[in-house]
Amino acid sequence: STEAAGLHRLWCLAAARLALPEGVRVEVRHDLVSIRLAQIALGFGVDTFAGPLESDRKLPLAGVTRPDEATREGIATLIRAAGLRPTFEPNSNDRAAS
């Protein structure tokens, strides 16, 4: 790859997983690579899906929650869709490990 595009980033994450010792966690941040690329990275050997969490937003008049993928439940859904089980670190609001 001559350009650092999405596929190049996935290859780098996979290479890091293969080259690093077993105890070292490989992390992808959804706010840096996009939430969809971060979800795909889980299949390339990434251990931790990280990034800031958004609070549930409500529609102004109805008070109905609007869906957002960057919420705690939205990220858990993305991790489950990747075939993994989400686990959240108890002392952090911005990391979801798979």
Secondary structure, 3 states (H helix, E strand, C coil): CCCCCHHHHHHHHHHHHHHCCCCCCCEEEHHHHCHHHHHHHHHHCCCEEECCCCCCEECCCCCCEECCCCCHHHHHHHHHHCCCCCEECCCCCCEEEC
